[in-house]
Amino acid sequence: MNIKLITFGLLAALTLQASCTSPTQESETKVEETNPLPLGDNTETSVDWNGTYKGTVPCASCEGIEVTLTLNMDRTYKIVTNYLGRNDALEQENTGSFTWNESGSIITLEEVAQGPNQYKVGEGRIWQLDMNGEVIQGDLADHYILTKR
C-alpha cells in the first residue's frame, strides 16, 4: 500500500511541476512568428497615400516642370514631367515600382534614371526631396510640394 501511495504522490508532483513551468523559448518564438508585432503608425500604414499628385516645381532652364505622380497600392508608380516654356521639350513618362524607407515616410522611385527619385509622403501631399534625400529648404521650398488630386 505504501508503494502505491508513494507512486501516486510522485506522479501528482510531476504533473504539478510540468503544469507550473514557463513555456520554452522555442514555443515563445513560434508565437512571435505567428503573431508579428504591429508596425505602428507611420505614413505607409496610416495615411491614404495612393492616388495622383500634381504640382509645378522650379526649373533652372525653363518656366517650371509640371509633375504628375500616381502612386498605386501595389507599389507601382507613373510619373509624367512636362518642361514648361520650352519648344524642344516633350512630355516624359516613366513607370516602375517604389519602396518605402524603414520609417515608412519616404518613398524611392525605382527605375528613375535622371532627376529626383525620393518623396516624403504626407496626408494629401508629397514633398520632392533633393538628390541627398533631404527636404528642400529656402524661399522656394513650398514649390516642391505636390498635392493630391
Phi and psi restraints in degrees (value plus and minus 20) as a CYANA .aco file:
   2 ASN   PHI     -83.4   -43.4
   2 ASN   PSI     -55.0   -15.0
   3 ILE   PHI     -86.3   -46.3
   3 ILE   PSI     -61.4   -21.4
   4 LYS   PHI     -84.4   -44.4
   4 LYS   PSI     -59.9   -19.9
   5 LEU   PHI     -87.4   -47.4
   5 LEU   PSI     -62.2   -22.2
   6 ILE   PHI     -85.7   -45.7
   6 ILE   PSI     -63.2   -23.2
   7 THR   PHI     -83.2   -43.2
   7 THR   PSI     -64.9   -24.9
   8 PHE   PHI     -81.0   -41.0
   8 PHE   PSI     -61.9   -21.9
   9 GLY   PHI     -83.3   -43.3
   9 GLY   PSI     -62.6   -22.6
  10 LEU   PHI     -84.7   -44.7
  10 LEU   PSI     -64.1   -24.1
  11 LEU   PHI     -82.4   -42.4
  11 LEU   PSI     -61.1   -21.1
  12 ALA   PHI     -84.2   -44.2
  12 ALA   PSI     -61.6   -21.6
  13 ALA   PHI     -85.5   -45.5
  13 ALA   PSI     -62.5   -22.5
  14 LEU   PHI     -84.2   -44.2
  14 LEU   PSI     -61.4   -21.4
  15 THR   PHI     -83.6   -43.6
  15 THR   PSI     -63.7   -23.7
  16 LEU   PHI     -83.8   -43.8
  16 LEU   PSI     -62.2   -22.2
  17 GLN   PHI     -84.5   -44.5
  17 GLN   PSI     -63.2   -23.2
  18 ALA   PHI     -84.6   -44.6
  18 ALA   PSI     -54.8   -14.8
  19 SER   PHI     -98.3   -58.3
  19 SER   PSI     -37.3     2.7
  20 CYS   PHI    -118.4   -78.4
  20 CYS   PSI     -26.6    13.4
  21 THR   PHI    -100.8   -60.8
  21 THR   PSI     133.5   173.5
  22 SER   PHI     -97.5   -57.5
  22 SER   PSI     138.2   178.2
  23 PRO   PHI     -83.7   -43.7
  23 PRO   PSI     132.8   172.8
  24 THR   PHI     -92.6   -52.6
  24 THR   PSI     144.7   184.7
  25 GLN   PHI     -82.6   -42.6
  25 GLN   PSI     -54.0   -14.0
  26 GLU   PHI     -81.6   -41.6
  26 GLU   PSI     -64.2   -24.2
  27 SER   PHI     -90.8   -50.8
  27 SER   PSI     -51.1   -11.1
  28 GLU   PHI     -84.9   -44.9
  28 GLU   PSI     -60.4   -20.4
  29 THR   PHI     -83.6   -43.6
  29 THR   PSI     -61.3   -21.3
  30 LYS   PHI     -83.5   -43.5
  30 LYS   PSI     -57.2   -17.2
  31 VAL   PHI     -83.8   -43.8
  31 VAL   PSI     -63.1   -23.1
  32 GLU   PHI     -84.6   -44.6
  32 GLU   PSI     -57.3   -17.3
  33 GLU   PHI     -88.2   -48.2
  33 GLU   PSI     -58.2   -18.2
  34 THR   PHI    -102.1   -62.1
  34 THR   PSI     -42.1    -2.1
  35 ASN   PHI    -144.6  -104.6
  35 ASN   PSI      53.6    93.6
  36 PRO   PHI     -83.7   -43.7
  36 PRO   PSI     132.3   172.3
  37 LEU   PHI     -87.9   -47.9
  37 LEU   PSI     123.7   163.7
  38 PRO   PHI     -85.8   -45.8
  38 PRO   PSI     131.1   171.1
  39 LEU   PHI     -89.1   -49.1
  39 LEU   PSI     -43.4    -3.4
  40 GLY   PHI      69.1   109.1
  40 GLY   PSI     157.3   197.3
  41 ASP   PHI    -101.0   -61.0
  41 ASP   PSI     102.6   142.6
  42 ASN   PHI    -169.2  -129.2
  42 ASN   PSI     157.1   197.1
  43 THR   PHI     -80.7   -40.7
  43 THR   PSI     -63.1   -23.1
  44 GLU   PHI     -80.3   -40.3
  44 GLU   PSI     -58.3   -18.3
  45 THR   PHI    -116.3   -76.3
  45 THR   PSI     -39.7     0.3
  46 SER   PHI    -140.5  -100.5
  46 SER   PSI     -23.0    17.0
  47 VAL   PHI    -132.9   -92.9
  47 VAL   PSI     121.3   161.3
  48 ASP   PHI     -99.0   -59.0
  48 ASP   PSI      59.6    99.6
  49 TRP   PHI    -107.5   -67.5
  49 TRP   PSI     -41.0    -1.0
  50 ASN   PHI     -92.2   -52.2
  50 ASN   PSI     125.0   165.0
  51 GLY   PHI     122.0   162.0
  51 GLY   PSI    -187.8  -147.8
  52 THR   PHI    -131.1   -91.1
  52 THR   PSI     111.9   151.9
  53 TYR   PHI    -137.2   -97.2
  53 TYR   PSI     123.6   163.6
  54 LYS   PHI    -162.2  -122.2
  54 LYS   PSI     127.3   167.3
  55 GLY   PHI    -196.8  -156.8
  55 GLY   PSI     151.4   191.4
  56 THR   PHI    -138.7   -98.7
  56 THR   PSI      98.4   138.4
  57 VAL   PHI    -119.8   -79.8
  57 VAL   PSI     134.7   174.7
  58 PRO   PHI     -80.2   -40.2
  58 PRO   PSI     132.8   172.8
  59 CYS   PHI    -159.9  -119.9
  59 CYS   PSI     114.9   154.9
  60 ALA   PHI     -93.7   -53.7
  60 ALA   PSI     -49.9    -9.9
  61 SER   PHI    -137.0   -97.0
  61 SER   PSI      -3.7    36.3
  62 CYS   PHI    -174.9  -134.9
  62 CYS   PSI    -197.5  -157.5
  63 GLU   PHI     -93.9   -53.9
  63 GLU   PSI     -38.4     1.6
  64 GLY   PHI     135.2   175.2
  64 GLY   PSI     143.0   183.0
  65 ILE   PHI    -133.9   -93.9
  65 ILE   PSI      93.9   133.9
  66 GLU   PHI     -98.0   -58.0
  66 GLU   PSI     102.8   142.8
  67 VAL   PHI    -139.3   -99.3
  67 VAL   PSI     109.6   149.6
  68 THR   PHI    -144.1  -104.1
  68 THR   PSI      97.5   137.5
  69 LEU   PHI    -141.7  -101.7
  69 LEU   PSI     102.3   142.3
  70 THR   PHI    -129.8   -89.8
  70 THR   PSI     105.4   145.4
  71 LEU   PHI    -128.8   -88.8
  71 LEU   PSI     107.7   147.7
  72 ASN   PHI    -126.5   -86.5
  72 ASN   PSI     133.9   173.9
  73 MET   PHI     -79.4   -39.4
  73 MET   PSI     -47.5    -7.5
  74 ASP   PHI    -103.5   -63.5
  74 ASP   PSI      -4.5    35.5
  75 ARG   PHI      43.6    83.6
  75 ARG   PSI      16.9    56.9
  76 THR   PHI    -133.1   -93.1
  76 THR   PSI     140.5   180.5
  77 TYR   PHI    -160.3  -120.3
  77 TYR   PSI     144.4   184.4
  78 LYS   PHI    -158.2  -118.2
  78 LYS   PSI     106.3   146.3
  79 ILE   PHI    -142.6  -102.6
  79 ILE   PSI     112.2   152.2
  80 VAL   PHI    -141.6  -101.6
  80 VAL   PSI     107.3   147.3
  81 THR   PHI    -140.8  -100.8
  81 THR   PSI     122.7   162.7
  82 ASN   PHI    -156.6  -116.6
  82 ASN   PSI      96.2   136.2
  83 TYR   PHI    -100.7   -60.7
  83 TYR   PSI      91.2   131.2
  84 LEU   PHI     -98.0   -58.0
  84 LEU   PSI     120.3   160.3
  85 GLY   PHI      60.9   100.9
  85 GLY   PSI      -9.4    30.6
  86 ARG   PHI    -137.1   -97.1
  86 ARG   PSI     104.1   144.1
  87 ASN   PHI     -90.6   -50.6
  87 ASN   PSI     -48.3    -8.3
  88 ASP   PHI    -108.7   -68.7
  88 ASP   PSI     -24.7    15.3
  89 ALA   PHI    -109.4   -69.4
  89 ALA   PSI     113.1   153.1
  90 LEU   PHI    -126.7   -86.7
  90 LEU   PSI     135.6   175.6
  91 GLU   PHI     -85.3   -45.3
  91 GLU   PSI     110.6   150.6
  92 GLN   PHI    -130.2   -90.2
  92 GLN   PSI     118.1   158.1
  93 GLU   PHI    -145.7  -105.7
  93 GLU   PSI     117.9   157.9
  94 ASN   PHI    -158.7  -118.7
  94 ASN   PSI     119.7   159.7
  95 THR   PHI    -148.3  -108.3
  95 THR   PSI     138.7   178.7
  96 GLY   PHI     151.5   191.5
  96 GLY   PSI    -176.7  -136.7
  97 SER   PHI    -136.4   -96.4
  97 SER   PSI     142.3   182.3
  98 PHE   PHI    -151.4  -111.4
  98 PHE   PSI     139.3   179.3
  99 THR   PHI    -145.7  -105.7
  99 THR   PSI     134.4   174.4
 100 TRP   PHI    -115.8   -75.8
 100 TRP   PSI     128.1   168.1
 101 ASN   PHI     -96.2   -56.2
 101 ASN   PSI     154.9   194.9
 102 GLU   PHI     -77.6   -37.6
 102 GLU   PSI     -56.6   -16.6
 103 SER   PHI    -102.6   -62.6
 103 SER   PSI     -26.4    13.6
 104 GLY   PHI      53.0    93.0
 104 GLY   PSI       9.5    49.5
 105 SER   PHI    -143.9  -103.9
 105 SER   PSI     -35.4     4.6
 106 ILE   PHI    -146.8  -106.8
 106 ILE   PSI     115.3   155.3
 107 ILE   PHI    -126.9   -86.9
 107 ILE   PSI     130.8   170.8
 108 THR   PHI    -140.8  -100.8
 108 THR   PSI     103.0   143.0
 109 LEU   PHI    -100.2   -60.2
 109 LEU   PSI      99.8   139.8
 110 GLU   PHI     -99.6   -59.6
 110 GLU   PSI     141.3   181.3
 111 GLU   PHI      45.7    85.7
 111 GLU   PSI       2.8    42.8
 112 VAL   PHI    -118.1   -78.1
 112 VAL   PSI      94.0   134.0
 113 ALA   PHI    -101.6   -61.6
 113 ALA   PSI     -61.4   -21.4
 114 GLN   PHI    -146.6  -106.6
 114 GLN   PSI     129.0   169.0
 115 GLY   PHI      66.8   106.8
 115 GLY   PSI     156.8   196.8
 116 PRO   PHI     -85.9   -45.9
 116 PRO   PSI     125.2   165.2
 117 ASN   PHI    -152.4  -112.4
 117 ASN   PSI      -9.9    30.1
 118 GLN   PHI    -141.5  -101.5
 118 GLN   PSI     120.2   160.2
 119 TYR   PHI    -158.9  -118.9
 119 TYR   PSI     116.8   156.8
 120 LYS   PHI    -109.2   -69.2
 120 LYS   PSI     109.0   149.0
 121 VAL   PHI    -122.0   -82.0
 121 VAL   PSI     112.9   152.9
 122 GLY   PHI    -153.9  -113.9
 122 GLY   PSI    -196.0  -156.0
 123 GLU   PHI     -92.8   -52.8
 123 GLU   PSI      89.8   129.8
 124 GLY   PHI      57.8    97.8
 124 GLY   PSI     -14.9    25.1
 125 ARG   PHI    -178.4  -138.4
 125 ARG   PSI     139.3   179.3
 126 ILE   PHI    -155.6  -115.6
 126 ILE   PSI     128.2   168.2
 127 TRP   PHI    -127.7   -87.7
 127 TRP   PSI     103.9   143.9
 128 GLN   PHI     -91.1   -51.1
 128 GLN   PSI     110.0   150.0
 129 LEU   PHI    -116.7   -76.7
 129 LEU   PSI     140.9   180.9
 130 ASP   PHI     -94.4   -54.4
 130 ASP   PSI    -200.0  -160.0
 131 MET   PHI     -85.4   -45.4
 131 MET   PSI     -34.8     5.2
 132 ASN   PHI    -117.1   -77.1
 132 ASN   PSI     -15.8    24.2
 133 GLY   PHI      59.5    99.5
 133 GLY   PSI       2.1    42.1
 134 GLU   PHI    -126.8   -86.8
 134 GLU   PSI     131.5   171.5
 135 VAL   PHI     -85.0   -45.0
 135 VAL   PSI     114.1   154.1
 136 ILE   PHI     -93.0   -53.0
 136 ILE   PSI     111.9   151.9
 137 GLN   PHI    -128.3   -88.3
 137 GLN   PSI     149.3   189.3
 138 GLY   PHI      84.8   124.8
 138 GLY   PSI    -190.9  -150.9
 139 ASP   PHI     -82.1   -42.1
 139 ASP   PSI     -51.4   -11.4
 140 LEU   PHI    -115.6   -75.6
 140 LEU   PSI     -12.4    27.6
 141 ALA   PHI     -74.6   -34.6
 141 ALA   PSI     -61.0   -21.0
 142 ASP   PHI     -86.7   -46.7
 142 ASP   PSI     -37.1     2.9
 143 HIS   PHI    -101.1   -61.1
 143 HIS   PSI     -26.2    13.8
 144 TYR   PHI    -121.7   -81.7
 144 TYR   PSI      -0.1    39.9
 145 ILE   PHI    -125.1   -85.1
 145 ILE   PSI     108.7   148.7
 146 LEU   PHI    -124.6   -84.6
 146 LEU   PSI     116.7   156.7
 147 THR   PHI    -127.6   -87.6
 147 THR   PSI     129.6   169.6
 148 LYS   PHI     -95.0   -55.0
 148 LYS   PSI     117.6   157.6
